[in-house]
Amino acid sequence: MVDNQFIEIYGEYLRDESRQVGTAESITFAKSEEDIINAIKENASKKNQITTQGARTGLAASAVPFGGHILNLSRMNKVVGARYDEKKDRFFLRVQPGILLTEIRKYLLNKSFLTEGWCEESLNALNHMKKGEWFYSTDPTEASASIGGMVACNASGAKSFRYGSTRDHIESLRIVLADGDVLSIKRGQVFAEYGKFELTTEKGRKITGELPSYIMPKVKKNTSGYHNEPNMDMIDLFIGSDGTLGVISEIEIELSKQQSAAWGLTIFMPDEDSALDLVRALRGEKIFDNMEPLKLNPSAIEFFSHNALCMLREQQRTNPAFASIQEIKESYHTGIYTEIEADSNEEIWEGIKNLGSVIERLGGDEDATWVANNHTSLEKLHAFRHACPECVNMQIDNIKKTYPSITKLGTDMSVPDEKLKQVMKMYNEELAENNLYAVIFGHVGNNHLHVNTIPRNMDEYHRAKELYSKWAEKIAAMGGAVSAEHGVGKLKVPFLQKMFSEEELNEMRDLKVVFDPEQLFNRGTIFPYVECKEAI
Ligand SMILES: Cc1cc2nc3c(=O)[nH]c(=O)nc-3n(C[C@H](O)[C@H](O)[C@H](O)COP(=O)(O)OP(=O)(O)OC[C@H]3O[C@@H](n4cnc5c(N)ncnc54)[C@H](O)[C@@H]3O)c2cc1C
């Protein structure tokens, strides 16, 4: 039974950025681990399913509830401690799961932590930190994501090309399990052995189980189902598990050292093929026989398709909110954004001095480049990148006025390096064959692009969905991943079935049941349950 009063008060918590809408009967806004434990115990005793929420910026509907209880963690948003390992010069922050990436960045930039309740070790650690010296490197384009959501989805972003995904920066986790017991797990302490594992909870309960038999795809970014390696560090099972195994109540993140110089270059190429060759060159590949490979070690390599540039140009012309975007000339066909960090401007200059000739040899014009070499101009290029998904969302919201059941249609698939051109060809040819309009942008350095179809009517919407399903199958056959960074959530459950056999999916579910015997956490996420209700 839908409770209209609940919808009126808490309606916004029934949806996320995927623009899907769910249902729920109750909600808790936890402020502490104890609140999480109490909410889980109470709901588990009634066999109520529980959907955990961070900041609801997810794009796969994993935080959209399918009935039951919502456990919202947005009020658990504090930094609770710090640790400095002097010998290894490593810095760690202990944070509550609901803290937003923007908040972590602000604290680090100004070194202005709210230290009330911190232990002495944490306060001492701060003495080793200079303002702006450390940063948290995982950077999903949507910086209003919470750290708990990022861990649950193993989020990544532009800088993952150099710094890796969330997984690479998580040192320890506290996870509240389905019986309210807590699992505290540190990196490097508990490993699986030949596919078998044993974990001990804080109350001393032993949890034993077997890992699935599937082999993960050899791609740089993957969040398609549970992380699985026969002798893996068991902390990795929980990272990217989409909130299906337990509720993360505390996270220790590792910071990275900020280098003193950073440049961003948006390079506009005359066609897509030359842009993809430029990507290979930026990655350090030798694309001409007689060339010295570039030694840039970029932190990011991003892509803007021709349609993406046209969409941004149009928005710049007609929408005051995008008026500050730089002029995108008509001659700019495809854009590649790269960011390079080093200890000095001279070092960066030394790295990029051969880039101009590579651009020219590929048929481009090195003057068709925007260069940013200070904080303000870099922020401008980041805003340009963020404008892409924002414009897509606006267009989807627009079309929804006529066709309310249309939802966002963005892919999140990645392939191995050598399949980049093949996958782009597939996208372009099959979109054209189906007469579908799409903008493509994203993390091309990791062969991970978001194809966003903008349907003009219901027929196009259904055809695009069908096409995505075919792509999932083809990408799995290429050795790729059907979800690279957004998680499987509810929307990509059918795609996961293209990547794994029924037996492998059953093994995955068996693993969930070890931690969540009644399958109360995030029902419908990763594993099928009922059809997600479409947006209203
Ligand atoms: C414009 C835009 C751009 C984006 N760009 C990127 C990008 O570049 N890279 C990228 O990776 N993502 C991107 N995203 C997707 C999104 O920001 C990430 O998936 C993010 O990690 C979600 O965090 P959240 O706090 O909003 O989580 P939510 O949406 O609230 O939840 C996501 C999942 O995490 C689970 N969860 C949340 N907190 C916890 C917890 N404490 N314990 C257990 N489970 C939990 C939820 O149950 C759910 O399964 C983008 C989104 C938008 C709207």
The ligand as a MOL file (V3000), in Angstrom:
LIG
                    3D

  0  0  0     0  0            999 V3000
M  V30 BEGIN CTAB
M  V30 COUNTS 53 58 0 0 0
M  V30 BEGIN ATOM
M  V30 1 C 26.4580 14.0750 -13.2900 0
M  V30 2 C 27.0020 12.7880 -12.7130 0
M  V30 3 C 28.2920 12.3980 -13.0320 0
M  V30 4 C 28.8180 11.2110 -12.4880 0
M  V30 5 N 30.1030 10.8770 -12.7870 0
M  V30 6 C 30.6380 9.7700 -12.2350 0
M  V30 7 C 32.0040 9.4250 -12.5050 0
M  V30 8 O 32.7190 10.1170 -13.2260 0
M  V30 9 N 32.4900 8.2990 -11.9250 0
M  V30 10 C 31.7180 7.5040 -11.1090 0
M  V30 11 O 32.2290 6.5040 -10.6160 0
M  V30 12 N 30.4390 7.8090 -10.8500 0
M  V30 13 C 29.8770 8.9140 -11.3800 0
M  V30 14 N 28.5790 9.2270 -11.1100 0
M  V30 15 C 27.7420 8.2980 -10.3050 0
M  V30 16 C 27.7400 8.5310 -8.7790 0
M  V30 17 O 28.1570 9.8140 -8.4430 0
M  V30 18 C 28.5870 7.4780 -8.0890 0
M  V30 19 O 28.0370 6.2030 -8.3370 0
M  V30 20 C 28.7070 7.6310 -6.5660 0
M  V30 21 O 29.6540 6.7000 -6.1040 0
M  V30 22 C 27.4030 7.4070 -5.8070 0
M  V30 23 O 27.5810 7.8870 -4.4820 0
M  V30 24 P 26.3140 8.2850 -3.6000 0
M  V30 25 O 26.7600 8.7110 -2.2730 0
M  V30 26 O 25.4620 9.2470 -4.3270 0
M  V30 27 O 25.6100 6.8780 -3.4900 0
M  V30 28 P 24.0720 6.5010 -3.6180 0
M  V30 29 O 23.5770 6.8450 -4.9810 0
M  V30 30 O 23.3170 7.0340 -2.4760 0
M  V30 31 O 24.1910 4.9220 -3.4980 0
M  V30 32 C 24.8760 4.1760 -4.4370 0
M  V30 33 C 25.0600 2.7560 -3.9280 0
M  V30 34 O 25.8890 2.7660 -2.7790 0
M  V30 35 C 25.2330 2.1310 -1.6950 0
M  V30 36 N 25.6790 2.7840 -0.4730 0
M  V30 37 C 25.7510 4.1060 -0.2260 0
M  V30 38 N 26.2920 4.3050 0.9840 0
M  V30 39 C 26.5480 3.0880 1.5060 0
M  V30 40 C 27.0920 2.6200 2.7340 0
M  V30 41 N 27.5160 3.4630 3.6800 0
M  V30 42 N 27.1770 1.2880 2.9510 0
M  V30 43 C 26.7870 0.4010 2.0000 0
M  V30 44 N 26.2790 0.7920 0.8240 0
M  V30 45 C 26.1570 2.1100 0.5820 0
M  V30 46 C 23.7610 2.2970 -1.9830 0
M  V30 47 O 22.9980 1.3290 -1.3060 0
M  V30 48 C 23.7700 2.0890 -3.4690 0
M  V30 49 O 23.8770 0.7070 -3.7190 0
M  V30 50 C 28.0180 10.4070 -11.6230 0
M  V30 51 C 26.7260 10.8200 -11.3000 0
M  V30 52 C 26.2110 11.9840 -11.8430 0
M  V30 53 C 24.8280 12.4030 -11.4540 0
M  V30 END ATOM
M  V30 BEGIN BOND
M  V30 1 1 1 2
M  V30 2 1 2 3
M  V30 3 2 2 52
M  V30 4 2 3 4
M  V30 5 1 4 5
M  V30 6 1 4 50
M  V30 7 2 5 6
M  V30 8 1 6 7
M  V30 9 1 6 13
M  V30 10 2 7 8
M  V30 11 1 7 9
M  V30 12 1 9 10
M  V30 13 2 10 11
M  V30 14 1 10 12
M  V30 15 2 12 13
M  V30 16 1 13 14
M  V30 17 1 14 15
M  V30 18 1 14 50
M  V30 19 1 15 16
M  V30 20 1 16 17
M  V30 21 1 16 18
M  V30 22 1 18 19
M  V30 23 1 18 20
M  V30 24 1 20 21
M  V30 25 1 20 22
M  V30 26 1 22 23
M  V30 27 1 23 24
M  V30 28 2 24 25
M  V30 29 1 24 26
M  V30 30 1 24 27
M  V30 31 1 27 28
M  V30 32 2 28 29
M  V30 33 1 28 30
M  V30 34 1 28 31
M  V30 35 1 31 32
M  V30 36 1 32 33
M  V30 37 1 33 34
M  V30 38 1 33 48
M  V30 39 1 34 35
M  V30 40 1 35 36
M  V30 41 1 35 46
M  V30 42 1 36 37
M  V30 43 1 36 45
M  V30 44 2 37 38
M  V30 45 1 38 39
M  V30 46 1 39 40
M  V30 47 2 39 45
M  V30 48 1 40 41
M  V30 49 2 40 42
M  V30 50 1 42 43
M  V30 51 2 43 44
M  V30 52 1 44 45
M  V30 53 1 46 47
M  V30 54 1 46 48
M  V30 55 1 48 49
M  V30 56 2 50 51
M  V30 57 1 51 52
M  V30 58 1 52 53
M  V30 END BOND
M  V30 END CTAB
M  END
